[in-house]
């Protein structure tokens, strides 16, 4: 599947505008943010970003240009809050499947 080409500012001129603001398709948002389509779908379900469906349910979803900024802020916040993995050895007996490794 080819990714759509997105201009440097992330907004295509030929897309329709909603409330006077330029909008993007889900593919263009994915290309501009390097998130996968499934990640964007998950973030939509979580309420991080919300698309506009001008034709109602089942029609094409478009996103305001601010959605890119919101997604990038979400990524930065997630990276800051990610806990570090401890390399500390766990207490207790070693499992049978792991006893041969030392």
C-alpha contacts under 8 A as a table, 3 or more apart, distances in Angstrom:
res1	aa1	res2	aa2	distance
3	X	27	X	6.89
3	X	28	X	7.79
3	X	31	X	6.57
4	X	27	X	6.60
4	X	28	X	6.15
4	X	31	X	7.05
5	X	28	X	7.45
5	X	31	X	7.66
6	X	9	X	7.91
6	X	10	X	5.50
6	X	11	X	6.80
6	X	12	X	6.76
6	X	28	X	6.22
6	X	31	X	6.94
6	X	32	X	6.68
7	X	10	X	5.15
7	X	11	X	6.27
7	X	12	X	6.66
8	X	11	X	7.85
10	X	28	X	7.54
10	X	29	X	7.80
10	X	32	X	5.96
10	X	65	X	7.56
11	X	22	X	6.72
11	X	23	X	6.90
11	X	24	X	6.42
11	X	65	X	6.74
12	X	15	X	5.98
12	X	22	X	7.73
12	X	23	X	7.74
12	X	24	X	7.04
13	X	22	X	7.47
15	X	22	X	7.08
15	X	23	X	6.34
15	X	24	X	6.94
16	X	22	X	6.91
16	X	23	X	6.59
17	X	20	X	5.58
17	X	21	X	5.31
17	X	22	X	4.72
17	X	23	X	5.68
18	X	21	X	5.40
18	X	22	X	6.66
18	X	23	X	6.78
18	X	64	X	7.55
21	X	64	X	6.71
21	X	65	X	7.44
22	X	64	X	6.24
22	X	65	X	6.09
23	X	62	X	5.97
23	X	63	X	5.21
23	X	64	X	4.45
23	X	65	X	5.45
24	X	27	X	7.98
24	X	28	X	5.87
24	X	29	X	6.33
24	X	62	X	5.41
24	X	63	X	5.07
24	X	64	X	6.32
24	X	65	X	6.46
25	X	28	X	5.23
25	X	29	X	6.33
25	X	61	X	6.60
25	X	62	X	4.81
25	X	63	X	6.22
26	X	29	X	5.07
26	X	30	X	6.17
26	X	37	X	7.23
26	X	40	X	7.74
26	X	61	X	7.13
26	X	62	X	6.66
26	X	63	X	7.14
27	X	30	X	5.02
27	X	31	X	6.16
27	X	37	X	7.08
28	X	31	X	5.01
28	X	32	X	6.05
29	X	32	X	5.17
29	X	33	X	6.07
29	X	35	X	7.99
29	X	63	X	7.82
29	X	67	X	7.73
29	X	68	X	6.39
30	X	33	X	5.33
30	X	34	X	5.39
30	X	35	X	5.03
30	X	36	X	5.82
30	X	37	X	6.11
30	X	40	X	7.21
31	X	34	X	5.27
31	X	35	X	7.25
32	X	68	X	7.26
33	X	68	X	6.54
33	X	71	X	7.34
33	X	72	X	6.94
35	X	39	X	6.12
35	X	40	X	6.56
36	X	39	X	5.18
36	X	40	X	6.40
37	X	40	X	5.13
37	X	41	X	6.18
38	X	41	X	4.95
38	X	42	X	6.17
39	X	42	X	5.01
39	X	43	X	6.18
40	X	43	X	5.01
40	X	44	X	6.15
41	X	44	X	5.07
41	X	45	X	6.40
42	X	45	X	5.12
42	X	46	X	6.28
43	X	46	X	4.95
43	X	47	X	6.13
43	X	48	X	5.30
43	X	49	X	6.43
44	X	47	X	5.09
44	X	48	X	5.93
44	X	49	X	5.29
44	X	50	X	5.74
44	X	51	X	7.59
45	X	48	X	7.82
47	X	50	X	6.35
48	X	70	X	7.54
48	X	71	X	7.49
48	X	74	X	7.74
49	X	67	X	6.15
49	X	70	X	7.13
49	X	71	X	7.41
50	X	63	X	7.13
50	X	67	X	7.97
51	X	61	X	5.63
51	X	62	X	5.46
51	X	63	X	4.82
51	X	64	X	7.55
52	X	61	X	5.49
52	X	62	X	5.31
52	X	63	X	6.15
53	X	56	X	5.27
53	X	57	X	6.71
53	X	59	X	6.11
53	X	60	X	6.06
53	X	61	X	4.77
53	X	62	X	6.54
54	X	59	X	7.32
54	X	60	X	7.63
54	X	61	X	7.56
55	X	58	X	7.80
55	X	59	X	5.43
55	X	60	X	7.46
56	X	59	X	5.88
63	X	66	X	7.96
63	X	67	X	6.25
64	X	67	X	5.64
65	X	68	X	6.05
65	X	69	X	7.66
66	X	69	X	5.22
66	X	70	X	6.27
67	X	70	X	4.97
67	X	71	X	6.08
68	X	71	X	5.14
68	X	72	X	6.19
69	X	72	X	5.18
69	X	73	X	6.15
70	X	73	X	5.14
70	X	74	X	6.11
71	X	74	X	4.95
71	X	75	X	6.19
72	X	75	X	5.02
72	X	76	X	6.29
73	X	76	X	5.13
73	X	77	X	6.18
74	X	77	X	5.15
74	X	78	X	6.10
75	X	78	X	5.10
75	X	79	X	6.19
76	X	79	X	5.17
76	X	80	X	6.28
77	X	80	X	5.17
77	X	81	X	6.24
78	X	81	X	5.23
78	X	82	X	6.09
79	X	82	X	5.36
94	X	98	X	6.41
94	X	99	X	6.01
95	X	98	X	5.34
95	X	99	X	6.24
96	X	99	X	5.28
97	X	100	X	7.30
98	X	101	X	5.64
99	X	102	X	7.28
